[in-house]
């Protein structure tokens, strides 16, 4: 129970900008923490500035940059957080 990596989640376009991304991120973190995991990691597309901003405000740190990670033009950042 050392590390949990989240899968990509998408907020439908009609619901963006209404705080749902933050709520989903908080819920995932709370669930992982309740299971005794010590670190959480998330990989986010570099163009998804709103979610990167949310994660940084929640205490995540950028741990890596992956150019063309899934396909050409799909660069990603790895963000991680130690859970206390």
Secondary structure, DSSP 8 states (H G I E B T S, - for coil): --EEE-------GGGTTTTHHHHHHHHHHHHHHHTT-SEEEEEEETT-HHHHHHHHHTT-EEEEEETTSSSTT--EEEEEEE--
